[in-house]
Amino acid sequence: MRPTFSNEHGGSFVLIEPGENGDIVIENPFFIGARPVTQVEWVAVMGNNPSKFQEGWSAGLRPVERVSWLDCQQFISKLNQNETNLRLGLAGIWRLPTEEEWEFSCRAGTNTRWYHSDKDTDLDEVAWHGGNSGATTREVGQKKENAWGLFDCHGNVSEWTETEVGNKRVTKGGSWLMESESTTASARGVSKMDKISDGIGLRLVWAPI
């Protein structure tokens, strides 16, 4: 079992150790969210819920969406303002993952299109996508996790990263409305920092300092 911790808002975070996967080199350890940030977690920090898909008793367990990269920075700033706890004896800060950190974590040592398979017919095992989502996000954590205990890396919502392309930011993972090739570990989107979409959310990183 990898070291993990939970935060005050219901998130669970998994240690990712330095390593290499193909061209990706991770030099420093970090903890990444086992699941995307949910609507409940966002509301606990921000006091509002911007998400489109709020209907139903379990909607709070769906990923938050309709958050821009700039909104995510406000969310993270609030988390860091209140970050007084040591995690596993360490001090650290909240942030978004880089594209490389996200992909390294998603792959969990694999080099297949998705973290469990190369076959399109196997995608339903790990992802909510255009072919099975019912045109909506779904509660996090329902599909098969990867070898390091991460859920929903493929599909459900695309996730903002810190990686810049010009004045835009990279998103990873694909979403509930995308077809298979857009949900692979290597697939990437690029969006303006103020873009708001019901197909884009976030996954947190906590990095020791």
C-alpha positions, 0 to 999 in steps of 0.5 A, spaced: 500 500 500 502 506 498 502 512 503 495 516 503 492 521 507 485 524 507 484 532 508 478 535 511 473 536 505 473 528 504 479 528 499 484 522 499 491 523 496 496 518 494 503 518 494 507 518 487 514 517 488 520 519 483 521 515 477 520 514 469 515 512 464 518 513 457 520 520 456 516 522 463 521 523 469 518 525 475 524 528 480 520 530 486 515 526 490 508 528 491 501 526 493 495 526 488 488 526 489 485 519 488 479 522 485 477 528 482 475 534 486 467 533 488 462 538 488 461 537 496 469 538 496 468 545 492 462 547 496 466 546 503 471 551 501 468 556 496 461 556 499 458 555 492 457 550 486 458 552 479 456 545 476 451 544 471 450 537 473 447 538 480 440 534 480 439 528 484 441 526 491 448 523 490 450 529 485 455 532 491 459 526 489 460 528 482 466 532 480 465 539 480 465 542 473 464 549 470 470 551 473 475 555 470 483 554 471 483 561 474 477 559 479 481 553 481 487 557 483 482 561 487 480 554 490 487 552 491 489 559 494 483 558 500 486 551 501 493 554 502 491 559 507 488 554 511 493 549 511 496 549 518 496 541 518 502 537 517 501 531 513 505 524 514 509 529 518 511 534 512 509 541 511 506 542 504 502 546 499 496 545 494 496 546 487 494 543 480 499 537 477 503 538 471 501 535 465 507 530 466 505 529 473 498 527 471 500 522 466 505 519 470 500 518 476 495 516 471 499 510 467 501 507 474 507 504 470 503 502 464 504 504 457 498 502 454 492 507 451 488 507 458 491 504 464 489 497 464 488 496 456 489 498 449 482 495 447 477 500 445 472 495 448 475 495 455 474 502 456 467 502 459 471 498 465 475 505 467 471 511 464 465 514 463 465 517 456 461 519 450 459 512 449 456 510 456 455 516 460 448 518 459 450 525 457 452 527 464 458 526 469 457 520 474 459 519 481 467 519 482 470 512 484 465 507 481 470 505 475 476 500 476 482 504 479 489 504 477 495 500 480 496 506 484 489 507 487 487 513 482 480 513 479 476 517 474 483 519 470 480 517 464 473 520 462 468 523 467 471 530 467 477 533 463 482 536 469 486 542 469 494 542 469 499 547 471 502 546 464 502 552 460 501 552 452 502 560 450 497 563 455 493 557 455 493 551 460 493 543 458 487 539 460 488 531 461 483 525 461 478 527 457 470 527 459 463 524 459 462 527 452 468 525 449 470 518 445 475 513 446 481 516 443 480 523 447 480 519 454 487 516 453 493 517 458 497 521 452 491 525 450 491 532 451 486 538 451 489 546 451 484 551 453 484 558 455 485 560 463 478 563 463 474 557 459 468 554 463 465 547 461 461 542 464 466 537 461 472 540 465 474 539 473 480 538 477 484 533 481 489 536 486 496 535 488 499 536 495 507 537 494 511 537 500 516 543 501 
